[in-house]
Amino acid sequence: MVTTVKDMLATYQADLGDVDRDKLTRCIKECLACAQTCTACADACLSEGMVGDLTKCIRTDMDCADICTATAAVLSRHTRYDANITRAILQACATACKARGDECSSHADMHEHCRLCAEACRSCEQACNELLQALG
């Protein structure tokens, strides 16, 4: 997986335009990592004794995982590229990751899985915002 994203982008026959390939590659990777981490965090929350107290955490985990997965998919397609859709999904992903990171941070001192999830969300949020800035 480490080089697959970059390698796949390199095989694309059409011109990707002015897209910063390094930022695009990083964003796709961060979205995929965040989706996996959020899914694992939700599952770990379900195994906690006080699962009822983690309902919002679980819900935002799953929402963020779905949005990150969709973002990675949209960013991986370039045929008939629509910059408006790309910007909108990047903004949605950054927003979801911010909310997710904030929620998990509130549990980080009690649950290691929440601490790790918050880190992944912050990293993904940053990657989305950097790609948004690069797109102009």
BABA-767934 format. One record per residue (C-alpha): residue number from 1; residue in three letters; x, y, z. Coordinates in Angstrom, 3 decimals. Example, Ala and Ser with C-alpha at 12.3 -4.5 7.8 and 13.67 -1.06 7.14 Angstrom:
// BABA-767934
dovex pami:1 gunu:Ala x:12.300 y:-4.500 z:7.800
dovex pami:2 gunu:Ser x:13.670 y:-1.060 z:7.140
This chain:
// BABA-767934
dovex pami:1 gunu:Met x:0.000 y:0.000 z:0.000
dovex pami:2 gunu:Val x:2.911 y:2.336 z:0.662
dovex pami:3 gunu:Thr x:3.682 y:2.924 z:-3.013
dovex pami:4 gunu:Thr x:0.467 y:1.697 z:-4.627
dovex pami:5 gunu:Val x:-1.302 y:5.079 z:-4.601
dovex pami:6 gunu:Lys x:1.645 y:6.911 z:-6.133
dovex pami:7 gunu:Asp x:2.293 y:4.097 z:-8.600
dovex pami:8 gunu:Met x:-1.331 y:4.057 z:-9.733
dovex pami:9 gunu:Leu x:-1.370 y:7.822 z:-10.260
dovex pami:10 gunu:Ala x:1.790 y:7.473 z:-12.360
dovex pami:11 gunu:Thr x:0.036 y:5.030 z:-14.697
dovex pami:12 gunu:Tyr x:-2.774 y:7.461 z:-15.522
dovex pami:13 gunu:Gln x:-2.586 y:8.214 z:-19.241
dovex pami:14 gunu:Ala x:-4.289 y:11.606 z:-19.292
dovex pami:15 gunu:Asp x:-2.793 y:14.807 z:-17.950
dovex pami:16 gunu:Leu x:-3.790 y:15.404 z:-14.329
dovex pami:17 gunu:Gly x:-3.310 y:19.113 z:-14.816
dovex pami:18 gunu:Asp x:-1.812 y:21.257 z:-12.111
dovex pami:19 gunu:Val x:-2.662 y:18.865 z:-9.276
dovex pami:20 gunu:Asp x:0.228 y:18.470 z:-6.859
dovex pami:21 gunu:Arg x:0.722 y:14.701 z:-7.106
dovex pami:22 gunu:Asp x:2.553 y:14.463 z:-3.785
dovex pami:23 gunu:Lys x:-0.266 y:16.221 z:-1.929
dovex pami:24 gunu:Leu x:-2.855 y:14.144 z:-3.796
dovex pami:25 gunu:Thr x:-1.015 y:10.927 z:-2.944
dovex pami:26 gunu:Arg x:-0.662 y:11.913 z:0.713
dovex pami:27 gunu:Cys x:-4.323 y:12.848 z:0.970
dovex pami:28 gunu:Ile x:-5.519 y:9.551 z:-0.492
dovex pami:29 gunu:Lys x:-3.234 y:7.618 z:1.872
dovex pami:30 gunu:Glu x:-4.321 y:9.651 z:4.900
dovex pami:31 gunu:Cys x:-7.999 y:9.174 z:4.029
dovex pami:32 gunu:Leu x:-7.569 y:5.409 z:3.757
dovex pami:33 gunu:Ala x:-5.590 y:5.237 z:7.010
dovex pami:34 gunu:Cys x:-8.126 y:7.417 z:8.809
dovex pami:35 gunu:Ala x:-11.048 y:5.296 z:7.584
dovex pami:36 gunu:Gln x:-9.369 y:2.142 z:8.875
dovex pami:37 gunu:Thr x:-8.456 y:3.751 z:12.187
dovex pami:38 gunu:Cys x:-11.967 y:5.134 z:12.741
dovex pami:39 gunu:Thr x:-13.507 y:1.745 z:11.983
dovex pami:40 gunu:Ala x:-11.138 y:0.049 z:14.418
dovex pami:41 gunu:Cys x:-11.785 y:2.723 z:17.053
dovex pami:42 gunu:Ala x:-15.555 y:2.237 z:16.763
dovex pami:43 gunu:Asp x:-15.094 y:-1.493 z:17.206
dovex pami:44 gunu:Ala x:-12.811 y:-0.949 z:20.202
dovex pami:45 gunu:Cys x:-15.393 y:1.417 z:21.728
dovex pami:46 gunu:Leu x:-18.006 y:-1.320 z:21.368
dovex pami:47 gunu:Ser x:-15.808 y:-3.613 z:23.471
dovex pami:48 gunu:Glu x:-15.546 y:-1.121 z:26.344
dovex pami:49 gunu:Gly x:-17.544 y:-1.746 z:29.507
dovex pami:50 gunu:Met x:-19.067 y:1.713 z:29.349
dovex pami:51 gunu:Val x:-20.139 y:1.460 z:25.720
dovex pami:52 gunu:Gly x:-23.234 y:3.574 z:26.402
dovex pami:53 gunu:Asp x:-21.011 y:6.530 z:27.244
dovex pami:54 gunu:Leu x:-19.251 y:6.157 z:23.897
dovex pami:55 gunu:Thr x:-22.314 y:6.341 z:21.622
dovex pami:56 gunu:Lys x:-21.324 y:9.690 z:20.085
dovex pami:57 gunu:Cys x:-17.760 y:8.473 z:19.690
dovex pami:58 gunu:Ile x:-18.902 y:5.367 z:17.819
dovex pami:59 gunu:Arg x:-21.281 y:7.345 z:15.602
dovex pami:60 gunu:Thr x:-18.683 y:9.943 z:14.631
dovex pami:61 gunu:Asp x:-16.136 y:7.152 z:14.055
dovex pami:62 gunu:Met x:-18.417 y:5.511 z:11.525
dovex pami:63 gunu:Asp x:-19.401 y:8.794 z:9.850
dovex pami:64 gunu:Cys x:-15.758 y:9.811 z:9.496
dovex pami:65 gunu:Ala x:-14.757 y:6.376 z:8.168
dovex pami:66 gunu:Asp x:-17.460 y:6.540 z:5.494
dovex pami:67 gunu:Ile x:-16.552 y:10.081 z:4.457
dovex pami:68 gunu:Cys x:-12.817 y:9.284 z:4.330
dovex pami:69 gunu:Thr x:-13.471 y:6.185 z:2.214
dovex pami:70 gunu:Ala x:-15.613 y:8.175 z:-0.208
dovex pami:71 gunu:Thr x:-13.011 y:10.943 z:-0.377
dovex pami:72 gunu:Ala x:-10.228 y:8.488 z:-1.229
dovex pami:73 gunu:Ala x:-12.416 y:7.017 z:-3.965
dovex pami:74 gunu:Val x:-13.248 y:10.416 z:-5.485
dovex pami:75 gunu:Leu x:-9.600 y:11.500 z:-5.354
dovex pami:76 gunu:Ser x:-8.564 y:8.278 z:-7.091
dovex pami:77 gunu:Arg x:-10.727 y:9.024 z:-10.166
dovex pami:78 gunu:His x:-9.575 y:11.561 z:-12.721
dovex pami:79 gunu:Thr x:-11.568 y:10.870 z:-15.858
dovex pami:80 gunu:Arg x:-13.824 y:13.879 z:-16.454
dovex pami:81 gunu:Tyr x:-12.540 y:15.467 z:-13.231
dovex pami:82 gunu:Asp x:-14.877 y:17.986 z:-11.565
dovex pami:83 gunu:Ala x:-12.980 y:20.433 z:-9.352
dovex pami:84 gunu:Asn x:-16.156 y:21.579 z:-7.584
dovex pami:85 gunu:Ile x:-16.985 y:18.053 z:-6.420
dovex pami:86 gunu:Thr x:-13.402 y:17.466 z:-5.357
dovex pami:87 gunu:Arg x:-13.310 y:20.662 z:-3.320
dovex pami:88 gunu:Ala x:-16.674 y:19.867 z:-1.695
dovex pami:89 gunu:Ile x:-15.690 y:16.350 z:-0.632
dovex pami:90 gunu:Leu x:-12.301 y:17.512 z:0.624
dovex pami:91 gunu:Gln x:-14.014 y:20.155 z:2.740
dovex pami:92 gunu:Ala x:-16.515 y:17.596 z:4.045
dovex pami:93 gunu:Cys x:-13.691 y:15.210 z:4.895
dovex pami:94 gunu:Ala x:-11.688 y:17.891 z:6.707
dovex pami:95 gunu:Thr x:-14.819 y:18.856 z:8.664
dovex pami:96 gunu:Ala x:-15.591 y:15.240 z:9.591
dovex pami:97 gunu:Cys x:-11.993 y:14.626 z:10.640
dovex pami:98 gunu:Lys x:-11.983 y:17.769 z:12.780
dovex pami:99 gunu:Ala x:-15.194 y:16.723 z:14.549
dovex pami:100 gunu:Arg x:-13.940 y:13.156 z:14.905
dovex pami:101 gunu:Gly x:-10.561 y:14.286 z:16.240
dovex pami:102 gunu:Asp x:-12.234 y:16.581 z:18.775
dovex pami:103 gunu:Glu x:-14.555 y:13.817 z:19.988
dovex pami:104 gunu:Cys x:-11.800 y:11.217 z:20.261
dovex pami:105 gunu:Ser x:-9.505 y:13.662 z:22.027
dovex pami:106 gunu:Ser x:-12.076 y:13.957 z:24.785
dovex pami:107 gunu:His x:-11.665 y:10.202 z:25.447
dovex pami:108 gunu:Ala x:-7.933 y:9.935 z:24.719
dovex pami:109 gunu:Asp x:-6.856 y:9.976 z:28.346
dovex pami:110 gunu:Met x:-8.999 y:6.890 z:29.071
dovex pami:111 gunu:His x:-8.757 y:4.955 z:25.793
dovex pami:112 gunu:Glu x:-5.584 y:4.458 z:23.773
dovex pami:113 gunu:His x:-7.635 y:3.619 z:20.663
dovex pami:114 gunu:Cys x:-9.238 y:7.081 z:20.893
dovex pami:115 gunu:Arg x:-5.830 y:8.754 z:21.192
dovex pami:116 gunu:Leu x:-4.584 y:6.960 z:18.091
dovex pami:117 gunu:Cys x:-7.783 y:7.758 z:16.230
dovex pami:118 gunu:Ala x:-7.542 y:11.445 z:17.097
dovex pami:119 gunu:Glu x:-4.008 y:11.504 z:15.677
dovex pami:120 gunu:Ala x:-5.119 y:9.836 z:12.432
dovex pami:121 gunu:Cys x:-8.029 y:12.259 z:12.104
dovex pami:122 gunu:Arg x:-5.816 y:15.304 z:12.646
dovex pami:123 gunu:Ser x:-3.352 y:14.050 z:10.046
dovex pami:124 gunu:Cys x:-6.125 y:13.420 z:7.514
dovex pami:125 gunu:Glu x:-7.705 y:16.808 z:8.199
dovex pami:126 gunu:Gln x:-4.337 y:18.462 z:7.550
dovex pami:127 gunu:Ala x:-3.803 y:16.525 z:4.303
dovex pami:128 gunu:Cys x:-7.284 y:17.469 z:3.049
dovex pami:129 gunu:Asn x:-6.731 y:21.135 z:3.872
dovex pami:130 gunu:Glu x:-3.316 y:21.149 z:2.192
dovex pami:131 gunu:Leu x:-4.737 y:19.616 z:-0.990
dovex pami:132 gunu:Leu x:-7.623 y:22.094 z:-0.918
dovex pami:133 gunu:Gln x:-5.146 y:24.975 z:-0.713
dovex pami:134 gunu:Ala x:-3.095 y:23.513 z:-3.557
dovex pami:135 gunu:Leu x:-6.201 y:23.235 z:-5.748
dovex pami:136 gunu:Gly x:-6.838 y:26.957 z:-5.277
